[in-house]
Amino acid sequence: MDDNLENAAQEFERDLNDAAENAWKPVEESAEQVQAHIEETHEAAQEQVAEATETVEGGWSEVKDDFQEASVETWSAPETPQTPVPPQPEADRWGAVVNEAADDPGRWNDNLYTPGTEEPAPAEEAPKVVDYVATPPAQAEKKDKFPIWAIILIVLLVLCICIACPIIILGGSIFAIFRDAVSILPTLFL
């Protein structure tokens, strides 16, 4: 029986080894197929990278040549004189043009004249321009100041209230203490 058992164990071991070898063969075959596919993909990618590199290098050299030609043309071109900037009129801090005639004291008189020219002779009568301007409103009556004596009275009233309230409160409590003390005093003498 031991021999049969031993033979059965050896046969089982052989079957197990054969099954392991048979199971491992498809794994090796699929790994070889995957490796071959990876190598093909790698070679194709390297070819595409090489083609892209050549394209970029060719484009870069064209751009470099164009840039050099443009810079040679720019530096070799004759210099054109710059047109001078026209002078800007003087402006105040808000950007408005300063008008010197605005400060002229005779600006608002009844004679019309153009600033920078001589005034018309007094013999000539210049035409009068009537400008309808609303009359300024009458000045409001000046209000009298609040009398000082009234301010002093208000301040004294406030001070009296501020002083009287604590005195009344303390006085009431002191009165209550004495009243209670008076009621206790007869019992002290007994």
C-alpha positions in Angstrom: 0.0 0.0 0.0 2.9 2.3 0.7 4.1 1.6 -2.8 0.8 2.5 -4.4 0.6 5.6 -2.3 4.1 6.6 -3.2 3.5 5.9 -6.9 0.3 7.9 -6.8 2.2 10.8 -5.1 4.9 10.7 -7.8 2.3 10.6 -10.5 0.5 13.5 -9.0 3.8 15.4 -8.8 4.5 14.8 -12.5 1.0 15.9 -13.4 1.3 19.0 -11.3 4.7 19.9 -12.9 3.3 19.3 -16.4 0.3 21.5 -15.6 2.5 24.2 -14.3 4.7 24.1 -17.4 1.7 24.1 -19.6 0.1 27.0 -17.7 3.4 29.0 -17.8 3.8 28.6 -21.6 0.9 30.8 -22.6 2.1 33.5 -20.1 5.6 33.5 -21.7 4.1 33.6 -25.2 1.8 36.5 -24.4 4.7 38.3 -22.7 6.8 37.8 -25.9 4.0 39.1 -28.0 3.6 42.2 -25.8 7.3 42.8 -25.8 7.4 42.6 -29.6 4.4 45.0 -29.8 6.2 47.5 -27.4 9.4 47.4 -29.4 7.5 48.1 -32.6 5.6 51.0 -31.0 8.9 52.3 -29.6 10.6 52.2 -33.0 7.6 54.0 -34.6 7.6 56.7 -31.9 11.4 57.2 -32.4 10.9 57.6 -36.1 8.1 60.2 -35.5 10.3 62.1 -33.0 13.2 62.1 -35.5 10.9 63.5 -38.2 9.4 66.1 -35.9 12.9 67.1 -34.9 14.0 67.6 -38.5 10.9 69.6 -39.2 11.4 71.8 -36.2 15.1 72.3 -36.9 14.3 73.2 -40.5 11.5 75.7 -39.4 13.8 77.2 -36.8 16.6 77.8 -39.3 14.1 79.4 -41.6 12.9 81.7 -38.8 16.4 82.5 -37.8 17.4 83.4 -41.4 14.2 85.6 -41.7 15.1 87.3 -38.4 18.6 88.0 -39.4 17.6 89.3 -42.8 15.0 91.6 -41.2 17.5 92.9 -38.7 20.1 93.6 -41.5 17.4 95.5 -43.4 16.5 97.5 -40.3 20.0 98.4 -39.4 21.0 99.2 -43.0 18.0 101.4 -43.7 18.7 105.1 -43.7 17.6 106.9 -40.6 14.4 108.9 -41.0 14.3 112.1 -39.1 11.6 112.1 -36.3 8.9 114.7 -36.7 9.1 117.1 -33.7 6.2 116.9 -31.3 4.1 120.0 -31.6 4.2 122.1 -28.4 1.2 121.5 -26.2 -0.7 124.4 -24.8 -0.1 125.1 -21.1 -2.7 123.2 -18.9 -3.8 123.5 -15.3 -3.7 120.5 -13.0 -7.0 119.2 -14.3 -5.7 119.3 -17.9 -7.8 122.3 -19.0 -6.0 124.8 -21.3 -4.9 127.8 -19.3 -6.5 131.0 -20.7 -4.6 134.1 -19.7 -7.6 136.3 -20.6 -9.6 134.6 -17.8 -7.5 136.6 -15.2 -8.0 139.9 -17.0 -9.7 142.4 -14.6 -11.5 144.2 -17.5 -13.1 141.0 -18.7 -16.4 141.7 -17.1 -16.9 145.3 -18.0 -19.3 146.6 -20.6 -16.8 147.0 -23.4 -16.2 144.2 -25.8 -12.7 143.7 -26.9 -10.5 140.9 -28.0 -7.6 140.1 -25.6 -4.2 141.0 -27.1 -5.6 144.0 -29.1 -5.8 147.6 -28.0 -8.9 148.8 -26.3 -11.3 150.9 -28.4 -10.9 154.6 -28.0 -13.4 156.2 -25.5 -14.7 158.5 -28.3 -16.2 155.6 -30.1 -19.2 154.1 -28.4 -19.0 150.4 -28.5 -22.2 148.6 -28.8 -23.5 147.4 -25.5 -24.3 143.8 -25.0 -27.2 143.2 -22.7 -26.8 140.1 -20.8 -29.8 139.0 -18.8 -28.4 137.9 -15.5 -30.6 137.1 -12.6 -30.2 139.4 -9.7 -28.5 137.9 -6.8 -30.8 136.8 -4.0 -31.2 139.3 -1.1 -28.9 138.4 1.8 -30.6 136.6 4.5 -30.9 138.4 7.8 -28.0 137.7 10.0 -29.1 135.5 12.8 -28.1 136.7 16.2 -25.9 134.4 18.2 -27.4 132.4 20.9 -27.0 134.5 24.0 -24.1 133.7 26.3 -26.2 134.0 29.4 -28.5 131.3 28.1 -25.6 129.0 27.5 -24.3 129.6 31.0 -27.7 128.8 32.5 -28.0 125.6 30.6 -24.5 124.5 31.8 -25.3 125.4 35.4 -28.6 123.4 35.2 -26.8 120.3 33.9 -24.2 120.6 36.7 -26.8 121.0 39.3 -28.6 117.9 38.1 -25.4 115.9 38.0 -24.5 117.0 41.5 -28.0 116.8 43.0 -28.9 113.3 41.8 -26.0 111.6 43.7 -26.7 113.7 46.8 -30.4 112.8 46.8 -29.6 109.1 46.3 -26.9 109.0 49.0 -29.0 111.3 51.3 -31.9 108.9 51.0 -29.8 105.9 51.9 -28.1 107.7 54.8 -31.6 108.8 56.1 -32.8 105.2 55.9 -29.7 104.0 57.8 -30.3 106.5 60.6 -34.0 105.7 60.8 -33.1 102.0 61.2 -30.5 102.9 63.8 -33.0 105.0 65.8 -35.3 102.0 66.0 -32.4 99.8 67.2 -31.2 102.3 69.8 -33.9 101.6 72.5 -33.1 97.9 72.4 -29.5 98.7 73.1 -30.2 100.3 76.4 -32.3 97.4 77.7 
